[in-house]
């Protein structure tokens, strides 16, 4: 799937309608045929449900999380 592009002058003419219709892939704005900017939508505010499991597979536990590795005596 190719990214949609639009010339800066045309973007200027249609800016408000393009803001309403931009999709997740975004829109590349060009000047003289060269890309100069990319318009992408901001995601809606995340909820707690979005965060649960969001880092699954990206975070790992190393070692024993219940021990510090230090030995100590509470009575001395």
Secondary structure, DSSP 4 states (H G I P E B T S, - for coil): -PPEEEEHHHHHHHHHHHHHH--TT-EEEEETTEEEEEE-PPPPPP-HHHHTTTTTTT----S-TT--S----TT-
